[in-house]
Structure formats: C-alpha cells, structure tokens
C-alpha cells in the first residue's frame, strides 16, 4: 500500500464529496482508504465506484485525490479537470483546490497559482477552502 511521502494533504473530501445515498458502497470504502492514506487500496475501490456511477464528479475527485496521494500529478490533474467539467458550482472550489495541488506536484507553479486563486475566489468557496488555498498560495 503506497503512502505519500511529503505531499500536501489531498483536498478535504468533505469539501468535494458530501454524502449522497445514490453513490456506490465502493465510494465510501474508497474514501475511508483515502483518509487512511492507503492510496493503492483507495484506487481499487474508487475504480469500482467509477464503473458503477459513471462520471460522478465526486467519484472522479476522490480518484484524483488518490492519484495525488501517490504523487501522480498528471493523472490527478486529468481527473480533477474531468470532474470540473461535470460538477455543479458548489463542488467547484474544492476541485480547483485539488487541481492546484496536482499542478504544483508537476512543478507547474503558475498554473497551480491560477487554480488556487480560482478556489479561493469562487463564490461558493467555504472558509476552509479559502484558508487552505491562501496557505498554499503563500508557499508557491
């Protein structure tokens, strides 16, 4: 089971994936593995959830966070962008936060700053997302 050595914590999943009864059980199991830092195990469960739920932005975001935990920035970026394409406005700030981290992991600092600014400045951004985005911006 892979764990991230020194990556920043993935996007708080509460910001991206509120509970919803229609999501498959594999999604919940994958989130639990993600929270435990078991990124390989999380990927297995979240891929099952993706097959069962299609392009659910919350499942895509959880998959992205698992890849981010494995420091796989390009795959995390692709999944965060895919989630942003289908997500409703309330989920977007957390997705931009994750996208910013995926871009940072790739060394794409200007792009990471842009994504983090979108997260912090989004009309639907929670105080937690704003705080985290500002903290990460200060380190870039």
C-alpha positions, 0 to 999 in steps of 0.5 A: 500500500503506497503512502505519500511521502511529503505531499500536501494533504489531498483536498478535504473530501468533505469539501468535494464529496458530501454524502449522497445515498445514490453513490456506490458502497465502493465510494465510501470504502474508497474514501475511508482508504483515502483518509487512511492514506492507503492510496493503492487500496483507495484506487481499487475501490474508487475504480469500482465506484467509477464503473458503477456511477459513471462520471460522478464528479465526486467519484472522479475527485476522490480518484484524483485525490488518490492519484495525488496521494501517490504523487501522480500529478498528471493523472490527478490533474486529468481527473480533477479537470474531468470532474470540473467539467461535470460538477455543479458550482458548489463542488467547484472550489474544492476541485480547483483546490485539488487541481492546484495541488496536482499542478504544483506536484508537476512543478507547474507553479503558475498554473497551480497559482491560477487554480488556487486563486480560482478556489479561493475566489469562487463564490461558493468557496467555504472558509476552509477552502479559502484558508487552505488555498491562501496557505498554499498560495503563500508557499508557491 
